[in-house]
Amino acid sequence: MSQYSAIARPKDIATVFSTIFPVIAAIATTAGLVLLSQSNDSAILPYVALLSLGSLAVFIGIWRLPALTARTVFGVALMLHIIAVFGFAAFEDDYFRFIWDGWRLIESGTPYGVAPAEFFGQALPDNSLSLILDGVNNPHLPTIYGPTLQFIFSLAYLSVDADPVGLRIFFAIINLILVALLLRWTSPEKAALYAWCPLVLAETIIHIHPDGIMAMLLLAGILLAKRYPLATGLFFGLAAGAKIVALALWPLLLRMGWRAVVSAIGTLVVIYGIFLIQGQGAGFDSTGVFAADWYYNPMGFALLDALLPSSIARLSAALIGIGMIMVLHARTRSLEGAPIAAIFGIILLFAPAVNAWYLLWILPFATKSRMIWPFAAAVVLPLSYLTGLNLENPALMDFEVHWMARIAQIIILLTAIFWDYRRYQRQNKTRDSVEALPTPIAQPRVAVIIPALNEENSIGDVVRNIKSQNWSAPPCVIVADNGSTDGTAKRALAAGATIVSEPRRGYGAACLAGIAAAPTDTNIFLFMDGDGADVPEEGPGLIAPLTDGTADLVIGSRALGQMQTGAMTFPQQFGNWLATCLAWLIWGKRMTDLGPFRAIRTDALNRLNMADKDFGWTIEMQIKAVQQDMRIAERPANYRRRNGISKISGTVRGVLLAGNKILYVIGREAFFR
């Protein structure tokens, strides 16, 4: 035996063991859960301990694996699903309602509008349905489950009548489809984090919860988005018909085009309309009761509920959650990078009721990243089963979670979230340090663009003053005449400017015309107004960060400079504040002004692909620069009272048009690109 072989053998054994460890852990945990669930004296403590520790072992084992094949991941998942089908929902009874709904849909055409309690004492077709009826929880309420799920419940009932095995098999098949989709969406070893997770197998198959159906439909829609937007809308509509929380992802449809949006809305209208036209409703009344009254194992909502009256706490939680979700959507750069796990995580953070099976919304989409918190949640949320009812503890109410379990959940989740946040900060710091490398401009060739409309009283002085500054090379001053009816063009030409005519009205249109007329060797563009409000003497200082390579775009901030009394009206100042606040809230970039006095490198301007023709020009430039991670700097800029009446702030119509356009551009860049 060679020396090399003697050394390599222990390493080979370690490699093989590290590869099979998560497989063994997943199989052992799933089989153990099945056996415990079948026991006549099922005890919740060993069951929860096995579920939590087994999930932890599988996650740790997979996390350390360098690579897996898709065939291995799916083959092991298939084996685990087959094992789980033999389990029994010892600590859950939701499946009674699913079977009852399936029968009601087949029997009467709708499962809605009639509470199961109305059938107490009535003759049913067979004894198994009587047993199912006795097990339905909250029997005084009609069903809340959406139409997509109702169709699946009815198919399962048609297959095996009232036997829960039918639902288990249906849910197992759907979950395997989700695993197959994950293997197309992400790497096999990441897909295994979901496919082999004991919590997923327990909640989907043993406990018979349908929440993974929504995730499967959403992921199918995402995978089809680029080529088949109509199909994406169909799947997103069906997902919302399964769980209404799927609507939290519907803003993604705006990025796919109007066909996806119309398809999703049409699908949801059709599947709900099938039941609404029967006059029995579609479960919204019971959903309202659930939203208003149900309280179980809350996270962030518990704090709001302690500080505010219950109804106000629920409303506040909903508004805060919706606001945070919309910010996440606005910050999304691409469909592939959508923070879906975080969006559903926010829902759970502010939800009055948090069950372990709600993680089936999150875990599939958490696999693509390396975030810790979703998998930490999969380890600790099984502790929510430690209720007074399951523990048979008379000191606790039936659905009250033991205080030690609550504390453990909160501490571990907060620790995981903090860990993810710190890693995110380190990654951003590393990225910023690389992007901050200076790229100086040795020979600046500046083109000054001055859009002008009827500025004959000031344009001559503006041109002469900007040309007379201490430039390293004489700038090319271009006045973009935006359809002036006075002597603006004549006086600008006399002062030494190049004149370009742009008869189509609009600030952005004039700027684009000026850019097109600039010399081909221009490497810096400086924009300023022709009304005398900007200070030409500050021009060379404004381009300094561009020439020394520390910035790509420099904004002359009126908020940081000295402003002459009356130079800006209150609507202008408020509009600037609101727009910059929205930009900071959505994109995380602090800016103080949308001022027209600004400078940008030509290479940066070309990447922005500017298109706005009127009042949205300045905010479009800044938002696009933020979206492309450009280096943006602000320099104090003094601001004087302009000559004449402003085309924007001087009239009510101008204020309204400018304000609406700025908000429109922010919304367009946030949700439609």
VENCOR-V394116 format. One record per run of one state. SS is the DSSP state (H for helix, E for strand, L for the rest). FROM is the first residue (numbers start at 1). TO is the last residue. If there is no record, write none. Layout:
ss/from/to
SS/FROM/TO
SS/FROM/TO
//
This chain:
ss/from/to
L/1/2
H/3/38
L/39/43
H/44/63
L/64/69
H/70/84
L/85/93
H/94/108
L/109/115
H/116/119
L/120/126
H/127/135
L/136/146
H/147/160
L/161/163
H/164/185
L/186/187
H/188/195
L/196/197
H/198/206
L/207/210
H/211/224
L/225/228
H/229/242
L/243/243
H/244/255
L/256/257
H/258/276
L/277/283
H/284/293
L/294/295
E/296/296
L/297/299
H/300/307
L/308/309
H/310/331
L/332/339
H/340/350
L/351/352
E/353/353
L/354/355
H/356/361
L/362/362
H/363/366
L/367/372
H/373/385
L/386/386
E/387/387
H/388/391
L/392/400
E/401/401
L/402/402
H/403/435
L/436/445
E/446/452
L/453/458
H/459/467
L/468/475
E/476/481
L/482/487
H/488/494
L/495/497
E/498/501
L/502/506
H/507/516
L/517/523
E/524/527
L/528/533
E/534/534
L/535/535
H/536/547
L/548/552
E/553/557
L/558/562
E/563/563
L/564/569
H/570/587
L/588/597
E/598/601
H/602/608
L/609/616
H/617/627
L/628/631
E/632/636
L/637/638
E/639/639
L/640/651
H/652/671
L/672/673
//
